[in-house]
Structure formats: structure tokens, C-alpha cells
Amino acid sequence: LVPKFGTDGIIRIEGGQAESLHPSAIVSKQEYIIIAGSHSIGLPQYSVRGRLEKRSKNDGALVAAFGNQGVILIDAQEIGAMVADDSYFYIAAVDLSLGANDPCWHIEKRFLNDGALVPSFGLNGIVTTNPTPDNDHIKTMTLDGNSLYVVGFSAGSGMANWRIEKRRLFDGGLVTEFGTGGVITGRK
């Protein structure tokens, strides 16, 4: 452990009563790291939101210029993946805006420097898609110079189908030359 990082090499994020934090993804760029996860508040009827933190690689301190003093809460749950290039980072999460029985795919594009959404991507920085009326979950993603590849599955009626989407980095639209209209699906 590196003693000057956090306290004796460890950062502890203390939640309040009936509050929990669950990290699920991390990206490392220049002198900082961005950590993504879920932030649960209140039991038994708790509310879950995505949580992003930008921290110094040097000492683990929150970077104040990012979001609200280093922290951003987003209106999506279960952040499943995060990738970054030199200027932006992309978050894949579950969106429950249609209800708990119909989770959707939620993809965000944000500026690395301050965490603000990139308005030209999707609708004000967010692409939401509902591939099926079942449980749709993003599991991972990667990017190349022009495209974002998003991989997940849809589960329902005792079946699971995997799904790959290829999206343009600049606006989040599907690359229609890939698969069928930008999508490849199959049985798991």
C-alpha cells in the first residue's frame, strides 16, 4: 500500500445510516482515477443511483472541479461498465425509468475534465434504449477510434439473448452497417 494515498493507502467512503456504496468500474487517466458504482439510500424501500467520483492518483483526494466537489450522482442504477478516451468517458448502466420490471440500457458520454454530460451525444449526453420488454442489462463495453461497442443481454420468459450494439462515438447513434441496423443478437 502507498501510505500517502488516502489513509495508509486506503480510501474509506463512509455512508450514513442505511446508506451503502458499491463500486463497479474504474478508469485511469493522466493523474487521476474515476470510480463508478451504485449509491443506495434508505432501507427497506431504498433508492439507488449511480455514483461517480474523480480522485487524484497521488493522494486519493476528490478532484473538486469534477461534478459537486468530486462527486456526481446519476439517475441510473447498476453501473456495469465504463471506458475512456483522451477527452471523454462513457458509462453503461441500467435505467429503471420504465419501471423495475423493464430495465433499459443507459449510456452516458461525459467530459473527463469536469464530468459534465456531452450534449451532442444522444439526448443531452444520454442514450437510452429498451431492446425488449424484459430485463435488459449492459455488461461491458469497449471503444475504438470511431465506435463504442456495447455488450449485454435481455432475459425473460426463461430465455436469455445476448446483444451487441455498435454506436458512433460523436453522437451515440447506431452504426447501421454493423449487424442488422447496428445490432447483433443471439441466444445465450
Contacts in CASP RR format, 6 or more apart in sequence:
PFRMAT RR
TARGET T0000
AUTHOR 0000-0000-0000
METHOD contacts of the structure
MODEL  1
LVPKFGTDGIIRIEGGQAESLHPSAIVSKQEYIIIAGSHSIGLPQYSVRG
RLEKRSKNDGALVAAFGNQGVILIDAQEIGAMVADDSYFYIAAVDLSLGA
NDPCWHIEKRFLNDGALVPSFGLNGIVTTNPTPDNDHIKTMTLDGNSLYV
VGFSAGSGMANWRIEKRRLFDGGLVTEFGTGGVITGRK
1 8 0 8 1.000
1 9 0 8 1.000
1 10 0 8 1.000
2 9 0 8 1.000
3 9 0 8 1.000
4 58 0 8 1.000
4 59 0 8 1.000
5 11 0 8 1.000
5 57 0 8 1.000
5 58 0 8 1.000
5 59 0 8 1.000
5 60 0 8 1.000
6 59 0 8 1.000
6 60 0 8 1.000
6 61 0 8 1.000
11 55 0 8 1.000
11 60 0 8 1.000
13 21 0 8 1.000
13 53 0 8 1.000
15 21 0 8 1.000
18 41 0 8 1.000
18 42 0 8 1.000
18 43 0 8 1.000
18 46 0 8 1.000
19 39 0 8 1.000
19 40 0 8 1.000
19 41 0 8 1.000
19 42 0 8 1.000
20 39 0 8 1.000
20 40 0 8 1.000
21 37 0 8 1.000
21 38 0 8 1.000
21 39 0 8 1.000
21 40 0 8 1.000
21 51 0 8 1.000
22 37 0 8 1.000
22 38 0 8 1.000
22 39 0 8 1.000
22 40 0 8 1.000
23 35 0 8 1.000
23 36 0 8 1.000
23 37 0 8 1.000
24 36 0 8 1.000
24 37 0 8 1.000
24 38 0 8 1.000
24 78 0 8 1.000
24 79 0 8 1.000
24 80 0 8 1.000
25 35 0 8 1.000
25 36 0 8 1.000
25 37 0 8 1.000
25 79 0 8 1.000
25 80 0 8 1.000
25 81 0 8 1.000
25 82 0 8 1.000
25 91 0 8 1.000
26 33 0 8 1.000
26 34 0 8 1.000
26 35 0 8 1.000
26 36 0 8 1.000
26 82 0 8 1.000
27 33 0 8 1.000
27 34 0 8 1.000
27 82 0 8 1.000
27 83 0 8 1.000
27 84 0 8 1.000
27 89 0 8 1.000
28 57 0 8 1.000
29 84 0 8 1.000
29 86 0 8 1.000
29 89 0 8 1.000
29 112 0 8 1.000
31 56 0 8 1.000
31 57 0 8 1.000
31 58 0 8 1.000
32 54 0 8 1.000
32 55 0 8 1.000
32 56 0 8 1.000
32 57 0 8 1.000
32 63 0 8 1.000
33 54 0 8 1.000
33 55 0 8 1.000
33 57 0 8 1.000
34 52 0 8 1.000
34 53 0 8 1.000
34 54 0 8 1.000
34 55 0 8 1.000
34 82 0 8 1.000
34 84 0 8 1.000
34 89 0 8 1.000
34 112 0 8 1.000
35 52 0 8 1.000
35 53 0 8 1.000
35 55 0 8 1.000
36 50 0 8 1.000
36 51 0 8 1.000
36 52 0 8 1.000
36 79 0 8 1.000
36 80 0 8 1.000
36 82 0 8 1.000
36 91 0 8 1.000
37 50 0 8 1.000
37 51 0 8 1.000
37 52 0 8 1.000
37 79 0 8 1.000
38 48 0 8 1.000
38 49 0 8 1.000
38 50 0 8 1.000
38 51 0 8 1.000
38 77 0 8 1.000
38 78 0 8 1.000
38 79 0 8 1.000
39 48 0 8 1.000
39 49 0 8 1.000
39 50 0 8 1.000
39 51 0 8 1.000
39 73 0 8 1.000
40 46 0 8 1.000
40 47 0 8 1.000
40 48 0 8 1.000
41 47 0 8 1.000
41 48 0 8 1.000
41 49 0 8 1.000
48 77 0 8 1.000
48 78 0 8 1.000
49 73 0 8 1.000
49 74 0 8 1.000
49 75 0 8 1.000
49 76 0 8 1.000
49 77 0 8 1.000
50 73 0 8 1.000
50 74 0 8 1.000
50 75 0 8 1.000
50 76 0 8 1.000
50 77 0 8 1.000
50 79 0 8 1.000
50 93 0 8 1.000
51 71 0 8 1.000
51 72 0 8 1.000
51 73 0 8 1.000
51 74 0 8 1.000
52 66 0 8 1.000
52 71 0 8 1.000
52 72 0 8 1.000
52 73 0 8 1.000
52 74 0 8 1.000
52 91 0 8 1.000
52 110 0 8 1.000
52 115 0 8 1.000
53 62 0 8 1.000
53 70 0 8 1.000
53 71 0 8 1.000
53 72 0 8 1.000
54 62 0 8 1.000
54 63 0 8 1.000
54 66 0 8 1.000
54 67 0 8 1.000
54 70 0 8 1.000
54 115 0 8 1.000
55 61 0 8 1.000
55 62 0 8 1.000
55 63 0 8 1.000
55 70 0 8 1.000
56 63 0 8 1.000
62 69 0 8 1.000
62 70 0 8 1.000
62 71 0 8 1.000
63 70 0 8 1.000
64 70 0 8 1.000
65 113 0 8 1.000
65 114 0 8 1.000
66 72 0 8 1.000
66 113 0 8 1.000
66 114 0 8 1.000
66 115 0 8 1.000
67 114 0 8 1.000
67 115 0 8 1.000
67 116 0 8 1.000
72 110 0 8 1.000
72 115 0 8 1.000
74 91 0 8 1.000
74 93 0 8 1.000
74 108 0 8 1.000
75 95 0 8 1.000
75 97 0 8 1.000
76 91 0 8 1.000
76 93 0 8 1.000
76 94 0 8 1.000
76 95 0 8 1.000
76 96 0 8 1.000
76 106 0 8 1.000
76 108 0 8 1.000
77 93 0 8 1.000
77 94 0 8 1.000
77 95 0 8 1.000
77 96 0 8 1.000
78 93 0 8 1.000
78 94 0 8 1.000
78 137 0 8 1.000
79 91 0 8 1.000
79 92 0 8 1.000
79 93 0 8 1.000
80 92 0 8 1.000
80 93 0 8 1.000
80 94 0 8 1.000
80 138 0 8 1.000
80 139 0 8 1.000
80 140 0 8 1.000
81 91 0 8 1.000
81 92 0 8 1.000
81 138 0 8 1.000
81 139 0 8 1.000
81 140 0 8 1.000
81 141 0 8 1.000
82 89 0 8 1.000
82 90 0 8 1.000
82 91 0 8 1.000
82 92 0 8 1.000
83 89 0 8 1.000
83 90 0 8 1.000
83 141 0 8 1.000
83 142 0 8 1.000
83 143 0 8 1.000
83 148 0 8 1.000
84 90 0 8 1.000
84 112 0 8 1.000
85 143 0 8 1.000
85 145 0 8 1.000
85 169 0 8 1.000
86 112 0 8 1.000
87 111 0 8 1.000
87 112 0 8 1.000
88 109 0 8 1.000
88 110 0 8 1.000
88 111 0 8 1.000
88 112 0 8 1.000
88 118 0 8 1.000
88 169 0 8 1.000
89 109 0 8 1.000
89 110 0 8 1.000
89 112 0 8 1.000
89 115 0 8 1.000
90 107 0 8 1.000
90 108 0 8 1.000
90 109 0 8 1.000
90 110 0 8 1.000
90 141 0 8 1.000
90 143 0 8 1.000
90 148 0 8 1.000
91 106 0 8 1.000
91 107 0 8 1.000
91 108 0 8 1.000
91 110 0 8 1.000
92 105 0 8 1.000
92 106 0 8 1.000
92 107 0 8 1.000
92 138 0 8 1.000
92 140 0 8 1.000
92 141 0 8 1.000
92 150 0 8 1.000
93 106 0 8 1.000
93 107 0 8 1.000
93 108 0 8 1.000
93 138 0 8 1.000
94 103 0 8 1.000
94 104 0 8 1.000
94 105 0 8 1.000
94 106 0 8 1.000
94 136 0 8 1.000
94 137 0 8 1.000
94 138 0 8 1.000
95 103 0 8 1.000
95 104 0 8 1.000
95 105 0 8 1.000
95 106 0 8 1.000
95 128 0 8 1.000
96 103 0 8 1.000
96 104 0 8 1.000
97 104 0 8 1.000
97 128 0 8 1.000
98 104 0 8 1.000
98 130 0 8 1.000
101 135 0 8 1.000
102 130 0 8 1.000
102 133 0 8 1.000
102 134 0 8 1.000
102 135 0 8 1.000
102 136 0 8 1.000
103 135 0 8 1.000
103 136 0 8 1.000
103 137 0 8 1.000
104 128 0 8 1.000
104 129 0 8 1.000
104 130 0 8 1.000
104 136 0 8 1.000
105 127 0 8 1.000
105 128 0 8 1.000
105 129 0 8 1.000
105 130 0 8 1.000
105 131 0 8 1.000
105 136 0 8 1.000
105 137 0 8 1.000
105 138 0 8 1.000
105 150 0 8 1.000
105 152 0 8 1.000
105 165 0 8 1.000
106 126 0 8 1.000
106 127 0 8 1.000
106 128 0 8 1.000
106 138 0 8 1.000
107 126 0 8 1.000
107 127 0 8 1.000
107 128 0 8 1.000
107 129 0 8 1.000
107 138 0 8 1.000
107 141 0 8 1.000
107 148 0 8 1.000
107 150 0 8 1.000
107 167 0 8 1.000
107 172 0 8 1.000
108 117 0 8 1.000
108 121 0 8 1.000
108 125 0 8 1.000
108 126 0 8 1.000
108 127 0 8 1.000
109 117 0 8 1.000
109 118 0 8 1.000
109 121 0 8 1.000
109 122 0 8 1.000
109 125 0 8 1.000
109 169 0 8 1.000
109 172 0 8 1.000
110 116 0 8 1.000
110 117 0 8 1.000
110 118 0 8 1.000
110 125 0 8 1.000
111 118 0 8 1.000
117 124 0 8 1.000
117 125 0 8 1.000
117 126 0 8 1.000
118 125 0 8 1.000
119 125 0 8 1.000
120 170 0 8 1.000
120 171 0 8 1.000
121 127 0 8 1.000
121 170 0 8 1.000
121 171 0 8 1.000
121 172 0 8 1.000
122 171 0 8 1.000
122 172 0 8 1.000
122 173 0 8 1.000
127 167 0 8 1.000
127 172 0 8 1.000
127 173 0 8 1.000
129 136 0 8 1.000
129 165 0 8 1.000
130 136 0 8 1.000
131 154 0 8 1.000
131 163 0 8 1.000
131 183 0 8 1.000
132 154 0 8 1.000
132 156 0 8 1.000
132 161 0 8 1.000
134 154 0 8 1.000
134 155 0 8 1.000
134 156 0 8 1.000
134 157 0 8 1.000
135 154 0 8 1.000
135 155 0 8 1.000
135 156 0 8 1.000
136 152 0 8 1.000
136 153 0 8 1.000
136 154 0 8 1.000
136 163 0 8 1.000
137 152 0 8 1.000
137 153 0 8 1.000
137 154 0 8 1.000
137 155 0 8 1.000
138 150 0 8 1.000
138 151 0 8 1.000
138 152 0 8 1.000
139 151 0 8 1.000
139 152 0 8 1.000
139 153 0 8 1.000
140 151 0 8 1.000
140 152 0 8 1.000
141 148 0 8 1.000
141 149 0 8 1.000
141 150 0 8 1.000
141 151 0 8 1.000
142 148 0 8 1.000
142 149 0 8 1.000
143 149 0 8 1.000
143 169 0 8 1.000
145 169 0 8 1.000
146 168 0 8 1.000
146 169 0 8 1.000
147 166 0 8 1.000
147 167 0 8 1.000
147 168 0 8 1.000
147 169 0 8 1.000
147 175 0 8 1.000
148 166 0 8 1.000
148 167 0 8 1.000
148 168 0 8 1.000
148 169 0 8 1.000
148 172 0 8 1.000
149 164 0 8 1.000
149 165 0 8 1.000
149 166 0 8 1.000
149 167 0 8 1.000
150 164 0 8 1.000
150 165 0 8 1.000
150 166 0 8 1.000
150 167 0 8 1.000
151 162 0 8 1.000
151 163 0 8 1.000
151 164 0 8 1.000
151 165 0 8 1.000
152 162 0 8 1.000
152 163 0 8 1.000
152 164 0 8 1.000
153 160 0 8 1.000
153 161 0 8 1.000
153 162 0 8 1.000
153 163 0 8 1.000
153 188 0 8 1.000
154 160 0 8 1.000
154 161 0 8 1.000
154 163 0 8 1.000
155 161 0 8 1.000
159 187 0 8 1.000
159 188 0 8 1.000
160 187 0 8 1.000
160 188 0 8 1.000
161 185 0 8 1.000
161 186 0 8 1.000
161 187 0 8 1.000
161 188 0 8 1.000
162 185 0 8 1.000
162 186 0 8 1.000
162 187 0 8 1.000
162 188 0 8 1.000
163 183 0 8 1.000
163 184 0 8 1.000
163 185 0 8 1.000
163 186 0 8 1.000
164 183 0 8 1.000
164 184 0 8 1.000
164 185 0 8 1.000
165 174 0 8 1.000
165 182 0 8 1.000
165 183 0 8 1.000
166 174 0 8 1.000
166 175 0 8 1.000
166 178 0 8 1.000
166 179 0 8 1.000
166 182 0 8 1.000
166 183 0 8 1.000
167 173 0 8 1.000
167 174 0 8 1.000
167 175 0 8 1.000
168 174 0 8 1.000
168 175 0 8 1.000
174 181 0 8 1.000
174 182 0 8 1.000
174 183 0 8 1.000
175 182 0 8 1.000
176 182 0 8 1.000
178 184 0 8 1.000
END
